[in-house]
């Protein structure tokens, strides 16, 4: 029987089903992600945002859609992650703003349509510079469609089927509106994720309630939204999010934060909800953003990270916080030392190699699992030393590490801007515990500046980037932050990458080989390195890492 109204009970079922449908398909959305930053985390951020809201309403007994939408909106705001998650939370905030106007616990067809309109309007207002060809376009055109057709729509089901049809049509044209989508050969990831939510709503209306699917994470799972675009000039590369509890909410004006932040970043979203202020911005100065916000209230949460986490670790029991890679256990009663070294690495063999070179604390993380600032702070607090040197070993982790300078003002901390495992490993060769901290820092950075690093992984779709033809399943060689070569043969790709990296002036190459490496192939790679430079010293280390079959460090 078709529904003429949406009660609180029905709305709870709809949003829960939508969240579960998104969660069950979020990896598909991650693979589409290339805008605003090609970091492969849109599906992850959206599903974690949705699950945060669902968790808040799951135990709410009220049957009023006003109560359900209010608590949902607050939960989504508190749990919102990333640009897409914050926009999604504002869509539901706009839905609540309209539903709050109704006089009873259920919304009529017309009231529900108006709520969908309110959702897109609020989402647009929250974004400083709305960009067409994104989730914003999808929610707007879908709402405008049902608003135009409302006189012909006689049930909630008809409303949502019409809404979904328009959403899909709009999604298909997003590459025509946003050039980066066309270049990567994808549709907008945020819009695609939103469609999964609406599909879940319709299934709930039809009595099909979903369960969360447990999908085994493939050992080589990698999100190629970024890789398929090659080298991308990210002007403001660091996603900075925080919530502030305002001291005087009645006197606060959003422009107090919008005006300065718009000058120091982009993808800016500023939202106030009662006494809470939510900020999302891409910036190179997160410390400045945090300091500005502290003028108006107390920081409640801080997230400065690229959240490309391992999805197998994402569960409904951890929707408010990203699973945090744990630092190594504290060494009880260890005498105070001059130095404490912290490194972010993945793969047990790489763990051991860094430990052998004097690293005190290993934080698990890397390309698909970026540790939080909190993980670094915890690691620092557990070290009994005069000076701390941090090796992030990934460009997306550097900023999280640098936040410790503000959060641990009484500690002497240096963050070495290592962007790869290879750079971090090579830098340790220059570390001398008898030297001054600044001398050590300079010597280590000199190694990083002069060495070459490269990785071998594989492609997941056909594309062409900067003249490099890439086929689905090809092996790609990455160096200097961009894809240099792509071939059907992993060995050929490795040889071509080494051709670019090794010359007569290079003295040593370290090869970290991963879980899927082949012994015979490794022997051929070593032989090729020696062919390129007969005098080069070759060191092979069983890194036991996933994602990248080979990591090369050439000094």
VOGU-3710 file (C-alpha; in Angstrom, 3 decimals, decimal comma):
1> xxxxxxxxxx> 0,000/0,000/0,000  1,387/3,387/-1,003  2,326/5,841/1,745  0,557/9,188/1,888  2,675/10,473/4,790  6,126/9,940/6,280  6,028/9,214/10,008  9,010/9,306/12,320  9,097/5,515/12,380  9,091/5,291/8,595
11> xxxxxxxxxx> 11,667/8,063/8,244  13,971/6,265/10,682  13,688/3,092/8,576  14,401/5,065/5,411  17,531/6,842/6,654  18,830/3,669/8,281  18,324/1,692/5,069  19,922/4,471/3,025  22,950/4,534/5,314  23,352/0,765/5,139
21> xxxxxxxxxx> 23,004/0,732/1,348  25,712/3,383/1,115  27,948/1,533/3,541  27,573/-1,698/1,595  28,647/0,095/-1,590  31,037/2,747/-0,302  34,158/1,277/-1,924  32,539/1,748/-5,319  32,063/5,426/-4,439  35,637/5,756/-3,197
31> xxxxxxxxxx> 36,933/4,661/-6,587  35,103/7,555/-8,268  36,569/10,249/-6,020  38,638/12,883/-7,841  37,056/16,167/-6,675  37,669/18,473/-4,832  40,791/16,506/-3,918  41,580/13,142/-5,572  42,032/11,298/-2,294  39,687/8,354/-2,760
41> xxxxxxxxxx> 37,642/8,752/0,417  34,233/10,164/-0,524  32,328/6,913/-0,007  34,093/6,294/3,270  33,385/9,795/4,556  29,740/9,756/3,485  28,937/6,357/4,963  30,672/7,188/8,249  28,726/10,449/8,403  25,442/8,634/7,767
51> xxxxxxxxxx> 26,179/5,886/10,263  26,976/8,511/12,894  23,510/10,019/12,429  21,795/6,625/12,382  23,494/5,668/15,622  21,986/8,721/17,319  18,423/7,935/16,221  18,582/4,158/16,585  17,565/4,203/20,243  15,142/7,120/19,985
61> xxxxxxxxxx> 11,632/5,969/20,903  9,757/8,928/19,437  7,482/8,286/16,446  7,568/11,946/15,410  9,422/12,787/12,215  10,261/16,157/13,795  12,135/14,469/16,652  13,805/11,914/14,409  15,016/14,477/11,879  16,261/16,800/14,636
71> xxxxxxxxxx> 18,402/14,153/16,343  19,541/12,831/12,961  20,674/16,296/11,902  22,666/16,797/15,099  24,255/13,360/14,865  25,262/13,905/11,243  26,853/17,243/12,093  28,893/15,753/14,926  29,976/12,778/12,826  30,468/14,566/9,503
81> xxxxxxxxxx> 33,730/13,684/7,772  35,300/15,322/4,769  33,833/17,781/2,316  31,192/15,298/1,133  30,175/14,337/4,667  29,726/17,932/5,782  27,624/18,758/2,706  25,527/15,644/3,356  24,967/16,693/6,961  23,778/20,077/5,764
91> xxxxxxxxxx> 21,328/18,483/3,350  19,699/16,709/6,282  19,865/19,863/8,363  17,853/21,580/5,640  15,403/18,668/5,626  14,923/19,144/9,368  14,516/22,922/9,027  11,414/22,323/6,888  10,070/19,335/8,809  10,319/21,365/12,035
101> xxxxxxxxxx> 7,536/23,589/10,652  4,882/20,857/10,526  2,262/20,545/13,248  2,216/16,789/13,797  4,481/13,770/13,808  4,155/12,927/10,120  4,953/14,812/6,927  2,500/14,956/4,044  3,641/14,437/0,461  3,870/18,195/-0,090
111> xxxxxxxxxx> 5,706/18,732/3,217  8,150/15,970/2,382  8,828/17,510/-1,049  9,443/20,870/0,617  11,859/19,160/3,006  13,840/17,859/0,026  13,914/21,405/-1,352  15,069/22,715/2,018  17,821/20,103/1,989  19,406/21,283/-1,233
121> xxxxxxxxxx> 19,007/24,951/-0,277  20,781/24,449/3,048  23,570/22,469/1,379  24,198/25,299/-1,088  24,183/27,927/1,660  26,744/26,020/3,718  29,351/25,888/0,920  31,286/29,089/0,341  31,795/28,480/-3,386  29,247/25,948/-4,673
131> xxxxxxxxxx> 30,532/23,975/-7,656  28,152/22,527/-10,224  28,732/18,971/-11,330  28,871/17,750/-7,735  26,438/16,332/-5,196  25,025/19,864/-4,944  23,755/19,715/-8,524  22,283/16,265/-7,950  20,272/17,262/-4,859  19,150/20,545/-6,428
141> xxxxxxxxxx> 17,891/19,233/-9,762  16,201/16,255/-8,099  14,329/18,484/-5,654  13,384/20,945/-8,376  11,999/18,053/-10,425  9,648/16,762/-7,719  8,641/20,309/-6,835  7,562/20,903/-10,436  5,757/17,568/-10,589  4,181/17,643/-7,115
151> xxxxxxxxxx> 0,624/17,956/-8,393  1,062/14,684/-10,284  2,722/12,771/-7,437  0,211/10,887/-5,303  2,414/8,954/-2,883  5,766/9,131/-1,144  6,898/6,280/-3,384  6,099/8,270/-6,522  7,963/11,262/-5,121  11,112/9,285/-4,474
161> xxxxxxxxxx> 11,028/7,349/-7,738  10,796/10,656/-9,613  13,495/12,134/-7,373  15,813/9,164/-7,969  15,279/9,151/-11,711  16,282/12,806/-11,924  19,247/12,207/-9,609  20,566/9,505/-11,923  20,082/11,680/-14,998  21,914/14,571/-13,342
171> xxxxxxxxxx> 24,713/12,309/-12,180  25,340/11,128/-15,735  25,902/14,689/-16,932  28,259/15,720/-14,107  31,368/15,063/-16,277  30,064/17,691/-18,699  29,852/20,202/-15,861  33,143/19,445/-14,109  36,166/18,892/-16,410  38,212/16,899/-13,881
181> xxxxxxxxxx> 35,492/14,224/-13,877  35,647/13,896/-17,645  39,447/13,720/-17,539  39,314/10,845/-15,058  36,415/9,134/-16,816  34,101/9,117/-13,798  30,890/10,689/-12,535  30,798/12,714/-9,330  31,443/10,529/-6,306  29,325/12,576/-3,884
191> xxxxxxxxxx> 26,327/12,454/-6,188  26,802/8,705/-6,685  26,923/8,191/-2,938  23,766/10,237/-2,443  21,944/8,041/-4,960  22,825/4,989/-2,874  21,101/6,647/0,068  17,931/7,375/-1,902  17,883/3,842/-3,295  17,948/2,634/0,293
201> xxxxxxxxxx> 14,992/4,892/1,117  12,927/3,386/-1,679  13,803/-0,154/-0,653  12,614/0,657/2,881  9,321/1,960/1,518  8,933/-1,302/-0,360  9,629/-3,354/2,755  13,166/-4,406/1,838  15,318/-3,695/4,894  19,032/-4,217/4,340
211> xxxxxxxxxx> 21,699/-5,737/6,545  25,273/-4,558/6,636  27,335/-6,780/4,377  30,651/-8,105/5,612  33,024/-7,962/2,678  36,559/-9,230/2,882  39,068/-6,519/2,042  41,329/-7,721/-0,791  44,976/-7,589/0,226  45,780/-5,414/-2,809
221> xxxxxxxxxx> 42,835/-3,050/-2,438  43,808/0,458/-3,463  41,813/3,513/-4,436  42,978/4,891/-7,723  41,013/8,126/-7,937  44,234/9,998/-7,234  46,602/7,737/-9,144  44,573/7,884/-12,357  44,911/11,641/-12,437  48,674/11,427/-12,058
231> xxxxxxxxxx> 50,392/14,467/-10,579  47,748/16,924/-9,395  48,504/20,432/-8,210  46,593/20,575/-4,937  46,893/24,166/-3,832  45,409/23,529/-0,413  46,037/19,876/0,153  45,031/19,215/3,756  41,511/18,507/4,925  40,999/20,305/8,224
241> xxxxxxxxxx> 37,878/19,695/10,277  36,951/20,647/13,794  34,007/21,353/16,053  33,978/24,222/18,537  31,592/24,707/21,444  30,942/28,431/21,318  31,335/30,554/24,436  28,680/33,042/23,333  26,683/31,460/20,493  24,143/34,266/20,474
251> xxxxxxxxxx> 26,867/36,785/19,579  28,777/34,646/17,095  28,616/35,443/13,395  29,721/32,824/10,846  31,560/35,543/8,928  34,039/35,733/11,817  35,431/32,470/10,476  34,347/32,600/6,823  36,218/35,780/6,006  39,713/34,798/7,210
261> xxxxxxxxxx> 39,437/31,136/6,225  38,336/31,971/2,683  41,649/33,824/2,308  43,749/30,852/3,402  41,999/27,873/1,826  39,136/26,459/-0,205  36,337/23,866/0,048  35,169/25,938/3,003  32,049/24,949/4,911  31,082/26,855/8,067
271> xxxxxxxxxx> 28,052/25,665/10,009  26,562/26,687/13,341  24,002/24,606/15,191  22,921/26,035/18,551  26,186/26,272/20,503  28,285/24,238/18,069  30,456/25,506/15,216  31,546/23,017/12,535  34,370/23,955/10,184  35,625/22,123/7,121
281> xxxxxxxxxx> 38,375/23,712/5,053  41,229/22,664/2,795  44,218/24,754/3,848  47,953/24,745/4,313  47,638/26,501/7,676  45,468/24,338/9,939  47,159/25,647/13,066  46,057/29,170/12,177  42,485/27,966/11,569  42,381/26,266/14,962
291> xxxxxxxxxx> 43,791/29,340/16,686  41,148/31,540/15,065  38,371/29,242/16,228  39,656/29,141/19,801  38,875/32,837/20,092  35,190/31,931/20,094  35,017/28,661/21,972  36,549/25,373/23,053  37,683/22,778/20,549  35,646/19,595/20,848
301> xxxxxxxxxx> 37,066/17,489/18,003  39,937/17,919/15,557  40,549/15,933/12,375  43,428/16,964/10,135  43,965/14,006/7,865  43,236/12,263/4,610  40,894/9,538/5,675  41,798/6,802/3,187  41,462/4,138/5,796  41,244/0,371/5,456
311> xxxxxxxxxx> 37,540/-0,229/5,070  37,651/-3,574/6,800  38,280/-1,638/10,008  35,188/0,537/9,573  32,247/-0,760/11,608  29,007/0,695/12,865  30,465/0,668/16,355  33,101/3,196/15,378  31,208/5,786/13,362  32,224/8,806/15,407
321> xxxxxxxxxx> 35,944/8,203/15,344  38,241/6,924/12,636  39,906/3,716/13,795  43,216/4,966/15,053  46,431/3,111/14,254  47,988/2,378/17,588  51,471/3,423/18,554  53,870/0,826/19,878  53,432/0,007/23,588  55,149/2,319/26,004
331> xxxxxxxxxx> 58,494/1,072/27,223  58,160/1,035/30,970  60,825/2,875/32,991  63,048/3,503/30,003  65,772/6,007/30,931  65,468/9,417/29,366  67,301/9,636/26,061  68,363/12,498/23,827  66,208/11,417/20,876  62,946/9,651/20,193
341> xxxxxxxxxx> 62,138/8,661/16,607  58,571/8,057/15,380  57,812/6,631/11,928  54,581/5,808/10,087  54,941/2,593/8,100  52,921/-0,393/6,914  54,154/-3,973/6,573  55,861/-6,020/9,267  59,113/-6,290/7,346  59,249/-2,510/6,942
351> xxxxxxxxxx> 58,449/-2,176/10,660  61,487/-4,295/11,473  63,756/-2,440/9,039  62,914/0,938/10,580  63,363/-0,472/14,073  66,810/-1,728/13,136  67,758/1,807/12,101  66,845/3,188/15,510  63,148/4,126/15,296  61,593/3,965/18,763
361> xxxxxxxxxx> 57,888/4,046/17,915  56,111/2,692/14,861  52,624/3,941/13,994  50,785/1,667/11,581  49,623/3,621/8,570  50,303/4,773/5,064  48,504/5,128/1,753  45,165/3,624/2,818  45,340/4,252/6,550  46,318/7,759/7,614
371> xxxxxxxxxx> 46,899/8,064/11,385  45,343/10,962/13,230  47,075/13,770/15,074  45,896/12,085/18,253  47,975/9,012/17,407  51,085/11,173/17,084  50,375/13,015/20,337  49,968/9,715/22,161  53,237/8,421/20,731  55,073/11,599/21,761
381> xxxxxxxxxx> 53,691/11,459/25,282  54,973/7,909/25,662  58,536/8,841/24,690  60,932/9,871/27,439  63,374/11,986/25,457  64,653/15,517/24,865  63,891/15,709/21,147  61,314/13,953/18,953  61,770/13,450/15,212  58,716/12,283/13,247
391> xxxxxxxxxx> 58,871/10,594/9,843  55,324/10,686/8,321  56,435/8,863/5,116  53,339/9,997/3,174  52,415/13,465/1,941  48,875/13,088/3,293  50,182/12,442/6,817  52,646/15,325/7,135  50,064/17,838/8,313  48,652/15,565/11,009
401> xxxxxxxxxx> 52,189/15,136/12,327  52,831/18,889/12,235  49,835/19,559/14,460  51,824/18,132/17,349  53,911/21,316/17,342  50,869/23,243/18,589  49,369/20,464/20,677  52,631/19,578/22,467  54,196/23,043/22,939  56,486/21,892/25,754
411> xxxxxxxxxx> 58,215/19,221/23,653  61,023/19,667/21,160  59,572/18,191/17,967  60,818/18,117/14,386  58,667/16,760/11,548  60,740/15,513/8,639  58,602/15,963/5,521  59,172/12,466/4,170  56,576/11,596/1,519  57,331/7,902/1,104
421> xxxxxxxxxx> 58,684/4,855/2,892  61,761/5,126/0,691  62,465/8,697/1,780  61,983/7,877/5,442  64,252/4,848/5,288  67,010/6,714/3,465  66,852/9,679/5,848  67,632/7,419/8,796  71,018/6,685/7,252  72,035/10,260/8,097
431> xxxxxxxxxx> 70,746/10,219/11,678  73,488/10,595/14,298  72,332/10,485/17,947  75,452/12,365/19,053  74,673/15,406/16,900  72,553/18,496/17,602  68,871/18,135/16,672  68,965/20,856/14,014  72,117/19,400/12,463  70,424/16,006/12,334
441> xxxxxxxxxx> 67,318/17,490/10,779  69,310/19,243/8,061  71,391/16,159/7,287  68,312/13,939/7,049  66,473/16,427/4,832  69,477/16,658/2,538  69,255/12,900/2,002  65,519/13,213/1,270  66,139/16,000/-1,246  68,803/14,091/-3,155
451> xxxxxxxxxx> 67,412/10,544/-3,191  64,845/9,087/-5,588  61,834/6,993/-4,631  59,422/4,901/-6,685  56,559/2,440/-6,292  54,907/-0,273/-8,369  51,152/-0,885/-8,080  48,318/-1,575/-10,527  45,522/0,306/-12,321  41,792/-0,290/-11,903
461> xxxxxxxxxx> 40,421/1,470/-14,983  41,316/2,574/-18,496  42,495/6,147/-18,805  45,189/8,379/-20,293  47,155/10,760/-18,111  49,787/13,137/-19,407  50,433/10,966/-22,427  50,624/7,711/-20,467  48,093/5,157/-21,744  46,728/3,141/-18,809
471> xxxxxxxxxx> 44,622/0,003/-19,102  42,626/-1,696/-16,392  44,901/-4,294/-14,788  48,102/-2,670/-16,023  51,000/-2,247/-13,630  51,946/1,368/-13,041  55,239/2,869/-11,952  55,078/6,030/-9,844  57,911/8,469/-9,143  58,086/12,180/-8,384
481> xxxxxxxxxx> 54,405/12,046/-7,497  53,151/10,981/-10,901  52,641/7,908/-13,043  55,702/7,501/-15,247  54,912/4,202/-16,956  52,101/1,677/-17,372  52,448/-1,766/-18,977  50,717/-5,168/-18,755  53,928/-6,603/-17,278  54,979/-5,802/-13,719
491> xxxxxxxxxx> 58,589/-6,633/-14,575  58,601/-4,348/-17,626  57,059/-1,574/-15,543  59,697/-1,998/-12,838  62,508/-1,946/-15,393  61,165/1,208/-17,046  60,847/2,895/-13,644  64,434/1,989/-12,736  65,619/3,279/-16,120  64,380/6,680/-14,993
501> xxxxxxxxxx> 65,682/6,453/-11,431  69,190/4,972/-11,759  72,197/6,672/-13,321  75,963/6,372/-12,925  76,007/8,711/-9,922  73,721/6,538/-7,794  75,414/4,380/-5,178  72,759/2,239/-3,498  69,248/0,999/-4,147  67,025/-0,518/-1,470
511> xxxxxxxxxx> 64,115/-2,627/-2,708  61,228/-3,338/-0,339  59,236/-6,215/-1,820  55,661/-6,847/-0,790  53,398/-9,800/-0,091  52,631/-10,462/-3,765  56,207/-10,203/-5,052  57,712/-13,012/-7,121  61,225/-14,317/-6,305  62,286/-14,807/-9,908
521> xxxxxxxxxx> 60,927/-11,414/-10,836  62,813/-9,810/-7,958  66,036/-11,416/-9,174  65,481/-9,931/-12,631  64,810/-6,492/-11,137  68,056/-6,681/-9,147  69,925/-7,752/-12,278  68,454/-4,849/-14,235  69,547/-2,378/-11,555  73,088/-3,749/-11,743
531> xxxxxxxxxx> 72,978/-3,538/-15,534  72,085/0,139/-15,349  74,913/0,791/-12,891  77,354/-2,088/-12,282  78,770/-0,315/-9,210  75,455/0,228/-7,467  74,892/-1,653/-4,202  71,540/-3,442/-4,058  69,770/-4,208/-0,782  66,517/-6,193/-0,760
541> xxxxxxxxxx> 64,165/-6,155/2,223  61,058/-8,307/2,623  58,693/-5,482/3,537  55,561/-7,651/3,640  53,578/-4,583/2,574  50,319/-4,564/0,651  49,268/-2,116/-2,099  52,748/-1,581/-3,561  54,521/-4,709/-4,780  57,860/-2,910/-4,884
551> xxxxx> 59,135/0,248/-3,212  62,476/1,577/-4,489  64,844/3,879/-2,607  67,739/5,055/-4,774  70,546/7,109/-3,239
//
